[in-house]
Amino acid sequence: MCGRYVSTRSPQELAPLFHVSDPPPEETLAPSWNVAPTDNVWAVLERAPRASNSDSASANDAGVRRELRPLRWGLVPSWAKDVKIGSRMINARVETVHEKPAYRRAFTRRRCLLPADGFYEWEQIKDPGTEKTRKQPYFIHPEDDQLMALAGLYEYWRDPAVKHDDDPNAWLLTCTIITTEATDAAGRVHPRMPLALTPDHYDTWLDPTHQDPHDLRALLGQPAGGHLDARPVSTMVNNVRNNNPHLVDEASS
């Protein structure tokens, strides 16, 4: 699974990397070395402009727009009665994402990329000379320190307590990260890992008009290329209140 990750790039850095159509948003998120479920995170997505029935032709001409916007991590399905379900839906397994009721509609229409510097996983290890075990956290990231584009889905949830649709509090946008079998260094720590896409697959993955499940699943057949490095880090990362650059420093033995 992926329960924590690192995201430190600014909107000004991310927008050109993902060829975002609109200017970077005025809203900012602080760099985070300990992104946790229910946090707001940067997401790259594409949406078709809304139009009235009389203006459908001009909407099609305008085409989709690529946006960079903050979403809450932990997908809340549109039919959910309580947003709390999102804290249990931070990951979607690539093997079943296209068929699970909570994800299958978003899989065909609402896909996104979640920029990350790397992610954390925990390994159960034995303390030398004792029978006790403990969980050792590792920071897993590309060896070349390139940005990862994690495959994700997003969804809209309408808050029934808010009367009007045009109220900014009426809609909650949430997301989940798709996971796959772990490879490379990540596989030595944990059997699952977030699935990162290569740049040549960004356009097809984000395009909301591309809705063939078979073709979309083909994009997720292999994680993005490149080698991953896994280094042990301090157990300070276990506490979500801790958030600073030293969390990714290698732990002293």
Backbone as CSV, one residue per row, in Angstrom:
resi,resn,N_x,N_y,N_z,CA_x,CA_y,CA_z,C_x,C_y,C_z
1,MET,0.842,-1.182,0.000,0.000,0.000,0.000,0.881,1.237,0.000
2,CYS,0.283,2.396,-0.009,0.993,3.655,0.136,0.236,4.475,1.161
3,GLY,0.825,4.624,2.357,0.138,5.321,3.425,0.735,6.664,3.764
4,ARG,1.925,6.948,3.257,2.577,8.241,3.451,3.468,8.503,2.242
5,TYR,3.579,9.764,1.866,4.534,10.084,0.813,5.061,11.498,0.980
6,VAL,5.973,11.877,0.094,6.641,13.171,0.164,6.285,13.977,-1.080
7,SER,5.889,15.232,-0.877,5.536,16.105,-1.997,5.997,17.523,-1.654
8,THR,7.090,17.958,-2.260,7.683,19.240,-1.873,7.724,20.257,-3.002
9,ARG,7.303,19.896,-4.227,7.425,20.830,-5.350,6.299,21.872,-5.310
10,SER,6.628,23.076,-5.731,5.667,24.173,-5.756,4.815,24.100,-7.019
11,PRO,3.672,24.802,-7.048,2.868,24.837,-8.279,3.661,25.368,-9.468
12,GLN,4.545,26.332,-9.217,5.344,26.904,-10.301,6.323,25.871,-10.886
13,GLU,6.768,24.932,-10.064,7.634,23.862,-10.551,6.829,22.782,-11.265
14,LEU,5.648,22.472,-10.735,4.856,21.361,-11.258,4.165,21.701,-12.577
15,ALA,3.672,22.927,-12.719,2.887,23.285,-13.904,3.630,23.011,-15.210
16,PRO,4.877,23.461,-15.379,5.557,23.171,-16.659,5.926,21.703,-16.828
17,LEU,6.180,21.004,-15.736,6.534,19.587,-15.837,5.388,18.766,-16.421
18,PHE,4.147,19.181,-16.117,2.973,18.425,-16.568,2.192,19.162,-17.646
19,HIS,2.775,20.230,-18.209,2.151,20.979,-19.301,0.727,21.399,-18.937
20,VAL,0.595,21.973,-17.760,-0.710,22.427,-17.295,-1.171,23.616,-18.131
21,SER,-2.423,23.584,-18.602,-2.952,24.617,-19.495,-3.122,25.950,-18.782
22,ASP,-3.725,25.917,-17.605,-4.022,27.138,-16.868,-2.816,27.572,-16.041
23,PRO,-2.772,28.847,-15.660,-1.682,29.298,-14.779,-1.729,28.540,-13.464
24,PRO,-0.592,28.431,-12.776,-0.589,27.770,-11.470,-1.604,28.418,-10.543
25,PRO,-2.289,27.639,-9.728,-3.310,28.211,-8.842,-2.706,29.156,-7.813
26,GLU,-3.518,30.151,-7.418,-3.055,31.077,-6.380,-2.947,30.369,-5.039
27,GLU,-3.826,29.380,-4.849,-3.771,28.620,-3.604,-2.466,27.825,-3.561
28,THR,-1.857,27.746,-2.412,-0.624,26.993,-2.277,-0.754,25.964,-1.164
29,LEU,0.004,24.903,-1.307,0.138,23.900,-0.257,1.589,23.923,0.184
30,ALA,1.806,23.857,1.470,3.169,23.862,1.980,3.886,22.579,1.560
31,PRO,5.186,22.644,1.308,5.932,21.405,1.049,5.725,20.434,2.202
32,SER,5.579,19.153,1.876,5.328,18.163,2.927,6.251,16.969,2.766
33,TRP,6.953,16.649,3.857,7.798,15.463,3.898,7.090,14.328,4.625
34,ASN,5.787,14.516,4.896,5.017,13.495,5.607,3.539,13.626,5.242
35,VAL,3.243,13.482,3.953,1.852,13.554,3.493,1.084,12.368,4.056
36,ALA,-0.049,12.641,4.688,-0.838,11.605,5.353,-2.262,11.611,4.817
37,PRO,-2.980,10.503,4.968,-4.387,10.450,4.541,-5.203,11.604,5.115
38,THR,-6.100,12.129,4.297,-6.986,13.279,4.530,-6.263,14.618,4.354
39,ASP,-4.946,14.615,4.094,-4.258,15.860,3.745,-4.681,16.303,2.347
40,ASN,-4.595,17.594,2.085,-4.746,18.097,0.732,-3.439,17.906,-0.020
41,VAL,-3.534,17.434,-1.266,-2.346,17.135,-2.066,-2.520,17.702,-3.472
42,TRP,-1.404,17.970,-4.135,-1.488,18.432,-5.522,-1.852,17.286,-6.455
43,ALA,-2.731,17.593,-7.400,-3.130,16.613,-8.410,-3.187,17.291,-9.766
44,VAL,-2.788,16.553,-10.789,-2.906,17.001,-12.173,-4.076,16.244,-12.786
45,LEU,-5.017,16.983,-13.382,-6.193,16.333,-13.972,-6.676,17.136,-15.166
46,GLU,-7.542,16.514,-15.952,-8.134,17.181,-17.104,-9.644,17.130,-16.994
47,ARG,-10.281,18.269,-17.308,-11.740,18.337,-17.257,-12.263,19.031,-18.501
48,ALA,-13.394,18.532,-18.994,-14.063,19.195,-20.105,-14.890,20.343,-19.544
49,PRO,-14.944,21.484,-20.230,-15.731,22.611,-19.728,-17.212,22.290,-19.755
50,ARG,-17.911,22.774,-18.725,-19.363,22.592,-18.700,-20.010,23.596,-19.644
51,ALA,-21.116,23.164,-20.262,-21.840,24.069,-21.163,-23.304,23.715,-21.144
52,SER,-24.128,24.679,-21.486,-25.556,24.407,-21.610,-25.787,23.585,-22.861
53,ASN,-27.001,23.034,-23.003,-27.307,22.220,-24.187,-27.153,23.019,-25.472
54,SER,-27.474,24.309,-25.388,-27.403,25.134,-26.591,-25.965,25.468,-26.976
55,ASP,-25.047,25.229,-26.049,-23.661,25.602,-26.311,-22.738,24.395,-26.340
56,SER,-23.299,23.210,-26.584,-22.507,21.988,-26.526,-21.418,21.966,-27.588
57,ALA,-21.686,22.537,-28.770,-20.693,22.530,-29.833,-19.458,23.325,-29.430
58,SER,-19.685,24.520,-28.848,-18.533,25.335,-28.458,-17.754,24.672,-27.345
59,ALA,-18.441,23.909,-26.473,-17.742,23.200,-25.400,-16.822,22.144,-25.984
60,ASN,-17.306,21.438,-26.986,-16.472,20.417,-27.622,-15.267,21.058,-28.318
61,ASP,-15.507,22.229,-28.926,-14.413,22.912,-29.602,-13.346,23.355,-28.606
62,ALA,-13.814,23.769,-27.419,-12.869,24.252,-26.416,-11.964,23.139,-25.922
63,GLY,-12.494,21.921,-25.904,-11.699,20.784,-25.481,-11.466,20.765,-23.982
64,VAL,-10.742,19.758,-23.543,-10.460,19.616,-22.118,-9.304,20.516,-21.720
65,ARG,-9.263,20.850,-20.445,-8.194,21.685,-19.921,-7.454,20.924,-18.831
66,ARG,-6.145,21.020,-18.858,-5.325,20.365,-17.842,-5.106,21.324,-16.679
67,GLU,-5.412,20.840,-15.490,-5.359,21.682,-14.308,-4.447,21.084,-13.241
68,LEU,-3.941,21.958,-12.413,-3.234,21.570,-11.203,-4.064,22.102,-10.048
69,ARG,-4.528,21.197,-9.198,-5.389,21.648,-8.112,-5.244,20.745,-6.893
70,PRO,-5.563,21.274,-5.715,-5.463,20.463,-4.500,-6.692,19.579,-4.321
71,LEU,-6.466,18.319,-3.975,-7.531,17.371,-3.660,-7.241,16.767,-2.293
72,ARG,-8.282,16.280,-1.652,-8.085,15.626,-0.361,-7.784,14.154,-0.595
73,TRP,-6.705,13.653,0.035,-6.288,12.271,-0.148,-7.166,11.337,0.678
74,GLY,-7.838,10.427,-0.029,-8.785,9.483,0.569,-10.104,9.621,-0.161
75,LEU,-10.333,8.776,-1.165,-11.467,8.956,-2.066,-12.799,8.711,-1.365
76,VAL,-13.713,9.671,-1.547,-15.077,9.551,-1.040,-15.993,9.352,-2.242
77,PRO,-16.567,8.161,-2.428,-17.454,7.925,-3.571,-18.638,8.889,-3.552
78,SER,-19.175,9.178,-4.716,-20.287,10.124,-4.810,-21.506,9.661,-4.022
79,TRP,-21.645,8.335,-3.848,-22.810,7.803,-3.155,-22.599,7.653,-1.647
80,ALA,-21.409,7.996,-1.156,-21.117,7.821,0.267,-21.985,8.740,1.122
81,LYS,-22.366,8.257,2.286,-23.169,9.058,3.201,-22.321,9.828,4.195
82,ASP,-21.055,9.446,4.305,-20.187,10.072,5.283,-18.778,10.195,4.697
83,VAL,-18.172,11.368,4.837,-16.832,11.570,4.283,-15.779,10.724,4.999
84,LYS,-16.096,10.202,6.156,-15.115,9.432,6.909,-14.658,8.190,6.165
85,ILE,-15.464,7.732,5.199,-15.071,6.542,4.433,-13.772,6.794,3.672
86,GLY,-13.474,8.063,3.375,-12.286,8.392,2.606,-10.990,7.960,3.269
87,SER,-10.944,7.982,4.595,-9.709,7.614,5.292,-9.357,6.146,5.082
88,ARG,-10.337,5.335,4.636,-10.088,3.914,4.374,-9.890,3.634,2.890
89,MET,-9.925,4.688,2.069,-9.857,4.494,0.619,-8.742,5.341,0.023
90,ILE,-7.570,5.239,0.652,-6.417,5.999,0.171,-5.712,5.293,-0.985
91,ASN,-5.948,3.973,-1.109,-5.320,3.174,-2.168,-6.361,2.352,-2.906
92,ALA,-6.125,2.137,-4.205,-6.945,1.253,-5.030,-6.013,0.270,-5.723
93,ARG,-6.286,-1.015,-5.598,-5.407,-2.029,-6.193,-5.585,-2.069,-7.709
94,VAL,-4.474,-2.073,-8.430,-4.530,-2.056,-9.887,-5.253,-3.284,-10.432
95,GLU,-5.179,-4.393,-9.719,-5.795,-5.637,-10.193,-7.318,-5.559,-10.238
96,THR,-7.925,-4.700,-9.397,-9.394,-4.683,-9.287,-9.999,-3.293,-9.422
97,VAL,-9.182,-2.270,-9.682,-9.685,-0.896,-9.666,-10.785,-0.662,-10.690
98,HIS,-10.757,-1.387,-11.796,-11.729,-1.180,-12.862,-13.088,-1.794,-12.566
99,GLU,-13.183,-2.616,-11.514,-14.435,-3.304,-11.241,-15.027,-3.026,-9.864
100,LYS,-14.279,-2.449,-8.957,-14.789,-2.147,-7.629,-15.800,-1.002,-7.710
101,PRO,-16.966,-1.137,-7.058,-17.999,-0.091,-7.142,-17.500,1.297,-6.756
102,ALA,-16.596,1.384,-5.796,-16.132,2.694,-5.339,-15.231,3.386,-6.354
103,TYR,-14.630,2.608,-7.264,-13.611,3.174,-8.148,-13.938,3.080,-9.639
104,ARG,-14.813,2.177,-10.050,-14.908,1.874,-11.481,-15.389,3.059,-12.320
105,ARG,-16.279,3.895,-11.787,-16.732,5.057,-12.565,-15.608,6.084,-12.693
106,ALA,-14.909,6.317,-11.596,-13.784,7.250,-11.649,-12.686,6.720,-12.573
107,PHE,-12.511,5.403,-12.613,-11.467,4.823,-13.464,-11.712,5.141,-14.935
108,THR,-12.961,5.190,-15.350,-13.245,5.469,-16.760,-13.331,6.963,-17.064
109,ARG,-13.565,7.816,-16.046,-13.822,9.227,-16.341,-12.966,10.233,-15.578
110,ARG,-12.470,9.861,-14.409,-11.812,10.854,-13.554,-10.477,10.314,-13.042
111,ARG,-9.479,10.421,-13.884,-8.140,9.956,-13.531,-7.210,11.155,-13.323
112,CYS,-6.210,10.971,-12.498,-5.302,12.071,-12.206,-3.893,11.546,-11.973
113,LEU,-2.965,12.458,-11.865,-1.587,12.158,-11.492,-1.279,12.908,-10.204
114,LEU,-0.612,12.235,-9.287,-0.271,12.826,-8.002,1.258,12.927,-7.917
115,PRO,1.810,14.127,-8.023,3.269,14.287,-7.994,3.840,13.931,-6.625
116,ALA,4.958,13.203,-6.626,5.587,12.787,-5.372,7.093,12.716,-5.544
117,ASP,7.811,13.090,-4.497,9.263,12.928,-4.484,9.652,11.493,-4.149
118,GLY,8.774,10.803,-3.450,9.002,9.432,-3.014,7.938,9.061,-2.008
119,PHE,8.043,7.867,-1.437,7.033,7.400,-0.494,7.692,6.601,0.620
120,TYR,6.940,6.359,1.672,7.443,5.594,2.819,6.769,4.225,2.880
121,GLU,7.534,3.243,3.319,6.988,1.937,3.661,7.691,1.451,4.928
122,TRP,7.049,0.508,5.594,7.574,-0.002,6.851,7.839,-1.502,6.744
123,GLU,8.973,-1.919,7.313,9.341,-3.329,7.320,9.407,-3.826,8.763
124,GLN,8.797,-4.985,8.991,8.850,-5.600,10.321,10.200,-6.287,10.470
125,ILE,11.002,-5.840,11.441,12.329,-6.429,11.630,12.526,-6.826,13.090
126,LYS,13.465,-7.752,13.311,13.784,-8.194,14.667,14.930,-7.367,15.218
127,ASP,14.808,-6.992,16.478,15.923,-6.330,17.149,17.013,-7.360,17.418
128,PRO,18.260,-7.032,17.115,19.361,-7.996,17.322,19.424,-8.478,18.769
129,GLY,19.558,-9.798,18.913,19.722,-10.389,20.235,18.459,-10.500,21.053
130,THR,17.306,-10.165,20.462,16.035,-10.275,21.189,15.007,-10.920,20.278
131,GLU,13.869,-11.262,20.874,12.750,-11.804,20.098,11.759,-10.707,19.713
132,LYS,12.055,-9.482,20.110,11.139,-8.382,19.835,11.268,-7.931,18.386
133,THR,10.164,-7.449,17.846,10.162,-6.901,16.489,9.719,-5.443,16.537
134,ARG,10.105,-4.733,15.514,9.683,-3.337,15.400,9.511,-3.002,13.920
135,LYS,8.821,-1.929,13.658,8.608,-1.496,12.279,9.621,-0.421,11.928
136,GLN,10.450,-0.736,10.934,11.461,0.199,10.472,10.951,0.924,9.231
137,PRO,10.832,2.265,9.289,10.398,2.993,8.088,11.530,3.172,7.080
138,TYR,11.161,3.166,5.806,12.108,3.409,4.713,11.536,4.504,3.815
139,PHE,12.420,5.354,3.321,12.038,6.305,2.286,12.458,5.717,0.948
140,ILE,11.496,5.544,0.053,11.721,4.906,-1.244,11.508,5.955,-2.332
141,HIS,12.496,6.118,-3.196,12.449,7.192,-4.180,13.321,6.829,-5.375
142,PRO,13.131,7.485,-6.516,13.994,7.208,-7.672,15.449,7.535,-7.355
143,GLU,16.344,6.688,-7.812,17.764,6.909,-7.564,18.251,8.241,-8.112
144,ASP,17.643,8.687,-9.224,18.069,9.948,-9.835,17.304,11.142,-9.281
145,ASP,16.453,10.901,-8.277,15.678,11.961,-7.621,14.707,12.673,-8.562
146,GLN,14.342,12.016,-9.653,13.320,12.580,-10.525,11.948,12.491,-9.855
147,LEU,11.059,13.374,-10.266,9.715,13.383,-9.711,8.942,12.140,-10.150
148,MET,8.155,11.577,-9.244,7.264,10.468,-9.568,5.867,11.011,-9.860
149,ALA,5.191,10.452,-10.854,3.806,10.809,-11.168,2.942,9.596,-10.846
150,LEU,2.349,9.600,-9.667,1.585,8.451,-9.204,0.208,8.434,-9.863
151,ALA,-0.184,7.270,-10.378,-1.497,7.125,-10.999,-2.575,7.194,-9.928
152,GLY,-3.563,8.042,-10.160,-4.631,8.199,-9.184,-5.982,8.380,-9.835
153,LEU,-7.008,8.374,-9.001,-8.380,8.655,-9.411,-8.915,9.761,-8.519
154,TYR,-9.876,10.527,-9.038,-10.507,11.540,-8.185,-12.019,11.451,-8.317
155,GLU,-12.688,12.014,-7.337,-14.152,11.924,-7.305,-14.733,13.163,-6.634
156,TYR,-15.988,13.491,-7.021,-16.732,14.577,-6.398,-17.716,13.999,-5.385
157,TRP,-17.816,14.663,-4.239,-18.825,14.284,-3.239,-19.621,15.528,-2.871
158,ARG,-20.946,15.411,-2.982,-21.843,16.535,-2.685,-22.269,16.482,-1.229
159,ASP,-21.957,17.538,-0.498,-22.325,17.616,0.919,-23.807,17.946,1.024
160,PRO,-24.632,17.024,1.523,-26.081,17.268,1.587,-26.465,18.367,2.570
161,ALA,-25.549,18.736,3.441,-25.855,19.775,4.422,-25.787,21.182,3.827
162,VAL,-25.199,21.308,2.626,-25.087,22.608,1.972,-26.196,22.729,0.931
163,LYS,-26.962,23.812,0.988,-28.167,23.927,0.153,-27.870,24.131,-1.322
164,HIS,-26.952,25.027,-1.645,-26.795,25.453,-3.030,-25.545,24.862,-3.682
165,ASP,-25.715,24.406,-4.921,-24.607,23.802,-5.651,-23.449,24.769,-5.867
166,ASP,-23.766,26.081,-5.998,-22.707,27.039,-6.282,-21.957,27.498,-5.037
167,ASP,-22.337,26.991,-3.888,-21.601,27.269,-2.656,-20.264,26.526,-2.722
168,PRO,-19.133,27.211,-2.496,-17.827,26.525,-2.587,-17.670,25.371,-1.605
169,ASN,-18.488,25.336,-0.569,-18.425,24.243,0.406,-19.317,23.058,0.036
170,ALA,-20.028,23.175,-1.093,-20.980,22.121,-1.459,-20.296,20.868,-1.966
171,TRP,-19.130,21.029,-2.565,-18.475,19.903,-3.217,-17.117,19.630,-2.596
172,LEU,-16.832,18.367,-2.363,-15.525,17.925,-1.869,-14.876,17.082,-2.957
173,LEU,-13.639,17.423,-3.322,-12.885,16.647,-4.312,-11.838,15.815,-3.593
174,THR,-11.874,14.519,-3.843,-10.975,13.601,-3.147,-10.277,12.689,-4.156
175,CYS,-9.230,12.018,-3.697,-8.457,11.173,-4.620,-7.927,9.938,-3.912
176,THR,-7.497,8.979,-4.724,-6.862,7.762,-4.236,-5.666,7.445,-5.115
177,ILE,-4.721,6.675,-4.580,-3.517,6.275,-5.309,-3.649,4.807,-5.720
178,ILE,-3.366,4.510,-6.965,-3.408,3.129,-7.447,-2.090,2.442,-7.072
179,THR,-2.198,1.231,-6.531,-1.004,0.486,-6.120,-0.853,-0.795,-6.941
180,THR,0.378,-1.299,-6.967,0.701,-2.505,-7.729,1.682,-3.347,-6.925
181,GLU,2.064,-4.501,-7.469,3.083,-5.316,-6.813,4.404,-4.561,-6.822
182,ALA,5.086,-4.616,-5.701,6.325,-3.852,-5.556,7.466,-4.503,-6.334
183,THR,8.325,-3.656,-6.879,9.502,-4.116,-7.614,10.735,-3.434,-7.047
184,ASP,11.891,-3.881,-7.514,13.148,-3.224,-7.182,13.310,-3.132,-5.668
185,ALA,13.859,-2.017,-5.183,14.130,-1.868,-3.757,12.855,-1.893,-2.932
186,ALA,11.758,-1.377,-3.499,10.512,-1.345,-2.752,10.038,-2.745,-2.401
187,GLY,10.277,-3.703,-3.276,9.825,-5.068,-3.047,10.534,-5.752,-1.903
188,ARG,11.693,-5.256,-1.532,12.400,-5.833,-0.392,11.844,-5.334,0.935
189,VAL,11.046,-4.292,0.864,10.505,-3.698,2.086,9.041,-4.063,2.279
190,HIS,8.259,-3.999,1.200,6.807,-4.195,1.289,6.309,-4.785,-0.030
191,PRO,5.287,-5.656,-0.008,4.837,-6.293,-1.258,4.069,-5.377,-2.212
192,ARG,3.625,-4.192,-1.733,2.879,-3.278,-2.596,3.600,-1.944,-2.688
193,MET,3.309,-1.204,-3.775,3.887,0.123,-3.953,2.954,0.954,-4.828
194,PRO,3.036,2.282,-4.744,2.238,3.114,-5.648,2.720,2.948,-7.080
195,LEU,1.786,3.054,-8.015,2.106,2.853,-9.426,2.379,4.208,-10.074
196,ALA,3.595,4.387,-10.562,3.986,5.633,-11.232,3.933,5.444,-12.743
197,LEU,3.507,6.489,-13.448,3.423,6.442,-14.906,4.596,7.183,-15.539
198,THR,4.943,6.771,-16.755,5.985,7.451,-17.519,5.351,8.620,-18.292
199,PRO,6.138,9.656,-18.619,5.586,10.827,-19.300,4.846,10.513,-20.598
200,ASP,5.263,9.467,-21.320,4.592,9.157,-22.573,3.174,8.630,-22.382
201,HIS,2.809,8.306,-21.139,1.460,7.830,-20.852,0.579,8.883,-20.182
202,TYR,1.149,10.045,-19.869,0.374,11.060,-19.162,-0.881,11.466,-19.931
203,ASP,-0.726,11.779,-21.218,-1.844,12.319,-21.992,-3.023,11.354,-22.046
204,THR,-2.742,10.093,-22.327,-3.831,9.108,-22.423,-4.482,8.883,-21.071
205,TRP,-3.672,8.809,-20.028,-4.219,8.560,-18.691,-5.124,9.701,-18.235
206,LEU,-4.747,10.928,-18.524,-5.510,12.076,-18.036,-6.737,12.396,-18.888
207,ASP,-6.730,11.990,-20.138,-7.797,12.354,-21.079,-9.140,11.756,-20.643
208,PRO,-10.127,12.591,-20.232,-11.413,12.049,-19.769,-12.272,11.460,-20.888
209,THR,-11.917,11.756,-22.151,-12.673,11.166,-23.255,-12.180,9.771,-23.602
210,HIS,-11.060,9.371,-23.031,-10.514,8.024,-23.250,-11.096,7.108,-22.171
211,GLN,-12.072,6.271,-22.543,-12.828,5.547,-21.539,-12.851,4.037,-21.746
212,ASP,-11.943,3.523,-22.558,-11.896,2.085,-22.783,-11.116,1.415,-21.643
213,PRO,-11.786,0.616,-20.792,-11.091,0.014,-19.639,-9.898,-0.843,-20.034
214,HIS,-10.006,-1.561,-21.150,-8.904,-2.436,-21.573,-7.662,-1.609,-21.910
215,ASP,-7.850,-0.531,-22.672,-6.719,0.322,-23.034,-6.125,1.001,-21.814
216,LEU,-6.988,1.428,-20.906,-6.499,2.110,-19.709,-5.713,1.165,-18.818
217,ARG,-6.187,-0.052,-18.701,-5.474,-1.031,-17.871,-4.113,-1.363,-18.483
218,ALA,-4.012,-1.291,-19.800,-2.730,-1.565,-20.456,-1.675,-0.535,-20.044
219,LEU,-2.110,0.694,-19.759,-1.169,1.720,-19.318,-0.576,1.392,-17.955
220,LEU,-1.312,0.588,-17.185,-0.903,0.282,-15.822,-0.218,-1.069,-15.715
221,GLY,0.142,-1.647,-16.854,0.736,-2.980,-16.841,2.078,-3.032,-16.154
222,GLN,2.868,-1.987,-16.325,4.202,-1.947,-15.729,4.405,-0.600,-15.041
223,PRO,4.984,-0.593,-13.849,5.315,0.687,-13.219,6.326,1.445,-14.069
224,ALA,6.428,2.748,-13.835,7.395,3.566,-14.562,8.797,3.006,-14.391
225,GLY,9.590,3.101,-15.464,10.944,2.576,-15.429,11.837,3.357,-14.482
226,GLY,13.046,2.881,-14.316,13.978,3.542,-13.412,14.175,2.736,-12.151
227,HIS,15.280,2.988,-11.491,15.614,2.238,-10.290,15.220,3.021,-9.048
228,LEU,14.755,2.293,-8.064,14.360,2.897,-6.801,15.418,2.630,-5.741
229,ASP,15.566,3.589,-4.870,16.458,3.451,-3.726,15.605,3.436,-2.463
230,ALA,15.936,2.559,-1.535,15.226,2.494,-0.252,16.235,2.669,0.868
231,ARG,16.054,3.697,1.668,16.979,3.906,2.782,16.196,3.996,4.091
232,PRO,16.734,3.412,5.150,16.055,3.491,6.446,16.067,4.930,6.956
233,VAL,14.957,5.337,7.536,14.849,6.696,8.079,14.346,6.631,9.521
234,SER,14.355,7.764,10.161,13.967,7.833,11.566,12.496,7.485,11.769
235,THR,12.207,6.890,12.915,10.809,6.577,13.261,10.014,7.838,13.569
236,MET,10.632,8.999,13.484,9.883,10.250,13.646,8.787,10.374,12.594
237,VAL,8.989,9.719,11.447,7.978,9.798,10.393,6.677,9.104,10.806
238,ASN,6.738,8.248,11.813,5.537,7.547,12.270,4.473,8.508,12.787
239,ASN,4.903,9.659,13.290,3.973,10.646,13.838,3.686,11.689,12.771
240,VAL,2.414,11.818,12.369,2.059,12.741,11.283,2.323,14.195,11.660
241,ARG,2.487,14.481,12.940,2.773,15.859,13.351,4.206,16.268,12.995
242,ASN,5.073,15.286,12.789,6.449,15.584,12.405,6.517,15.800,10.900
243,ASN,7.048,16.937,10.503,7.085,17.244,9.072,8.229,18.221,8.796
244,ASN,9.362,17.674,8.366,10.513,18.512,8.051,11.450,17.728,7.141
245,PRO,12.393,18.398,6.478,13.273,17.724,5.507,14.097,16.592,6.095
246,HIS,14.338,16.615,7.412,15.202,15.590,8.007,14.523,14.228,8.092
247,LEU,13.223,14.183,7.829,12.535,12.884,7.865,13.056,11.927,6.809
248,VAL,13.602,12.462,5.709,14.099,11.589,4.635,15.598,11.317,4.755
249,ASP,16.232,11.852,5.793,17.653,11.560,6.010,17.832,10.103,6.422
250,GLU,18.939,9.514,5.999,19.209,8.124,6.361,19.413,8.017,7.872
251,ALA,18.772,7.022,8.480,18.871,6.822,9.910,20.229,6.241,10.262
252,SER,20.796,6.715,11.353,22.073,6.170,11.807,21.840,4.806,12.407
253,SER,22.769,3.888,12.204,22.606,2.521,12.690,22.868,2.445,14.184
